[in-house]
Amino acid sequence: MPVIVNPLDTKMVLAFQTGTKEDGNPIITKKTYSKVKSDATNEDFYEVAAAIAGLQVNPVEDIYRDDLMTIEAE
């Protein structure tokens, strides 16, 4: 059965290492950037995330793309 996918919202989430716990594990803090264009390519998305990461004091551990969309039958 064919389906229709309708993008609703895209967010960029950057996970930063902001310190270290007493047991040696990293402390991870996430920052979310809303209203990212849903039709942005993954390459463009990564380039923007890398540019933002380059402006930060703390190192970026992970970059997440959070796409919200509806899926319905045709």
C-alpha positions, 0 to 999 in steps of 0.5 A: 500500500502506498503511503504519503509522508508529510514533514511537519518539523525538523530540529537539530540537536547538538550534544556537548560534553560539559564536564566529567562525573566523579566516576570518569563518565562524561556529562552530556548536555543537549541543545536543541535548535528548532524550525530547521527547514525540513527539506534541508539535505543531510549534507547541508544539515551537517555543515550547519551543525559543524559550523555551530559546533565550531563556535562552542566552548565545549566539544560536540559529542553527537549531532542529531536530526529530529524529523517529525512527520505524518505518515498516512495511506494514500 
